[in-house]
Amino acid sequence: MASRKTKKTTKKRAQRATSNVFAMFDQTQIQEFKEAFNMIDQNRDGFIDKEDLKDMYASLGKSPNDQFLDDMIEEASGSTINFTMFLTLFGEKLNGTDPEDVIKNAFGCFDEEGDGRIHEDKLCDMLTSVGDR
């Protein structure tokens, strides 16, 4: 029998649009989200659950009722939130928003004293009298 060489053909896969939430953010942003996640994950088990939310709110001097916390968890996932879900939630919320530098520049227009603050009365006045209503 004559030996036949098998011709190896490589087909390139069609490039799909990525659904990977990690592709939405740069490494610095992902690290900042990870730090925020770890601050909320009070028991350090890798998941945010109702008790973690309760503890986080308590550290902020707030005491939300159980229904409020249940609603937050239900809206997010129904049980617990891992880091990928956490990042996905932020990706969904931030999708279509202006880039950070645009927001900072806009803020700077109202920060007359350059101290990183906007006076509440000034902000309220601008929100009710200027721009889209």
C-alpha positions as a printed Julia matrix, in Angstrom:
133×3 Matrix{Float64}:
   0.0    0.0    0.0
   1.2    3.39  -0.82
   1.35   5.73   2.08
  -0.66   8.83   1.75
   0.28  11.97   3.43
  -2.65  13.5    5.14
  -2.96  17.06   4.28
  -3.61  19.11   7.33
  -5.88  22.0    6.66
  -6.35  24.65   9.19
  -9.43  26.69   9.04
  -9.58  29.93  10.83
 -12.58  30.36  12.99
 -14.76  33.29  12.23
 -13.97  36.03  14.67
 -16.89  36.46  17.02
 -17.73  39.55  18.95
 -16.49  38.91  22.43
 -18.94  38.59  25.24
 -16.1   38.46  27.73
 -16.76  41.14  30.31
 -13.04  41.4   31.02
 -12.57  42.79  27.49
 -14.77  45.76  28.36
 -12.32  47.18  30.88
  -8.59  47.79  30.99
  -6.41  46.13  33.62
  -6.4   49.18  35.89
 -10.19  49.31  35.92
 -10.46  45.57  36.57
  -8.07  45.94  39.51
 -10.16  48.8   40.92
 -13.32  46.7   40.6
 -11.53  43.79  42.3
 -10.58  46.05  45.22
 -14.2   47.23  45.51
 -15.43  43.63  45.33
 -13.03  42.59  48.09
 -14.19  45.47  50.29
 -17.79  44.32  49.95
 -16.94  40.62  50.34
 -16.61  40.99  54.1
 -16.19  37.27  54.88
 -13.64  36.8   52.06
 -15.31  33.72  50.57
 -15.18  35.03  46.99
 -18.9   35.77  46.85
 -21.06  38.72  47.82
 -24.16  37.58  49.65
 -26.85  39.22  51.76
 -24.69  39.2   54.9
 -21.81  40.87  53.06
 -24.15  43.62  51.88
 -25.56  44.04  55.37
 -22.04  44.33  56.84
 -20.97  46.77  54.13
 -23.97  49.0   54.76
 -23.34  48.82  58.51
 -19.76  50.0   57.94
 -21.27  53.03  56.18
 -23.6   53.73  59.11
 -26.69  52.43  57.31
 -29.07  49.66  58.28
 -31.18  48.59  55.3
 -34.05  46.18  55.89
 -33.94  42.58  54.74
 -36.31  43.2   51.84
 -34.01  45.88  50.42
 -31.02  43.5   50.6
 -33.03  40.61  49.15
 -34.1   42.84  46.26
 -30.48  43.82  45.56
 -29.34  40.2   45.43
 -32.36  39.16  43.37
 -31.74  41.91  40.83
 -28.11  40.87  40.5
 -28.22  37.1   40.4
 -30.75  35.56  42.72
 -28.28  34.12  45.21
 -24.66  35.23  45.48
 -22.43  37.37  43.28
 -18.96  36.27  42.22
 -16.4   38.66  40.77
 -17.31  37.93  37.15
 -20.97  38.68  37.87
 -19.94  41.83  39.74
 -17.92  43.0   36.74
 -20.76  42.11  34.38
 -23.22  44.18  36.44
 -20.93  47.2   36.21
 -20.38  46.58  32.52
 -24.12  46.62  31.93
 -24.59  49.77  34.0
 -21.65  51.59  32.4
 -22.4   50.52  28.83
 -23.06  53.64  26.79
 -21.76  56.07  29.38
 -19.12  58.63  28.6
 -15.46  57.71  29.15
 -13.97  58.64  32.52
 -11.86  61.51  31.15
 -14.95  63.14  29.6
 -16.81  62.93  32.91
 -13.82  64.35  34.8
 -13.54  67.24  32.35
 -17.24  67.98  32.72
 -16.9   67.88  36.5
 -13.93  70.25  36.27
 -16.14  72.82  34.55
 -18.26  73.02  37.7
 -15.38  72.74  40.19
 -14.71  76.47  40.31
 -12.29  76.29  43.24
 -10.36  73.31  41.88
 -10.74  71.38  45.12
 -12.6   68.36  43.73
 -15.96  69.54  45.03
 -19.09  71.06  43.58
 -21.37  73.09  45.82
 -24.74  71.38  46.16
 -26.79  74.52  45.47
 -24.73  75.26  42.34
 -25.2   71.7   41.07
 -28.96  71.77  41.72
 -29.25  75.1   39.94
 -27.31  73.83  36.91
 -29.29  70.59  36.73
 -32.62  72.4   36.77
 -31.8   75.39  34.58
 -29.25  74.27  31.96
 -29.13  71.49  29.4
 -31.68  68.8   28.64
 -34.79  68.85  30.76
